[in-house]
Amino acid sequence: MRFTLYCKTKWEGKIYMKSNKIIQFFGKEVTIEELEQRIKEIWKKKGKLQKDIKSMEIYVKIEENKCYYVINETTSGKFELTA
């Protein structure tokens, strides 16, 4: 498994560092951005607004092929990883 952290940092409106978050497992590859997008879609399907997301925690359990998440420290869920 390879885990590479990437982030975009802005200073005075300019991006001075760009990085990617990639998880590789069992011949598959998924980005943290893809996981975040999937979680946001699940949130919206529950009739909630994306702007109401104040915090998001993502836990990837490779051995279970699952992604677990917690939104706003109160709402949690899980889904199967796909790539």
N, C-alpha and C positions, 0 to 999 in steps of 0.2 A: 504494500500500500504506500502511495506517495501522497503527502499532504503539503500543498504549497499555499502559503498565505499571500493574498494580494489585497491591497487597499488603495483607494484613491484619497489623497489628502489635498485639500484646497487651502491656499493661502492667498489672500487678496484676489480671489477669483481665478487663480492659476493652479493647475494641477502640476505638482512637482514630483509626484511619485505615483506610479501605477503598478498594480499587482493583480494577480488572479488567484482564486481559491479553487483548487482542483483536488478531487478525491478519486483515486484509482483503486479498484478492487475487483477481483475475480474477472479480469479482462474487460471491465466496464470503466467508464469515466463519467463523473458528474461534477458540475461546479456548484459552489455555494449559492451563486446567483440563481441557478436553476431550482435549487431547493427552496430558496426564499420565494421565488415566483410561484412555485407550486403551493406553498403554505398560504400565500396571499390569495390564490385562487380558491383554496378550501375555505378561507375566512370569508370571502365574498359570497360563496355558495351558501354560507350560513346566514346570509342577509346582512352582513356587517360591512362597514365601510373601511376601506384601506387606510384612510386618514386617521382612524381610531386606533391603529396599531402604534403603540408607544415603545414597546420593547419586544424583541423576539430572540428566543434561545433555540439553537438547533443542536441536536445530538445525533450523531450518526453511529449506528451499531452495525458494523460490517458483518460480524458473525451472524446477525439476524437478518441482514439485508433490509434494514429498516431505518427510517429517519423519524426521530421523535422531535416534537417542538413544543414550546410554551410561548404563548402570546400574552403580553401584559401581566405576566406572572400569575395568571388565573386560568387561562384557557389552554388546554393541551390536547395533543393528538399524535397520530403516527400514520405513516404510509410506507409502502414498499419502495425501495430504490429501483429505478429503472434507468437505463442508459442506452 
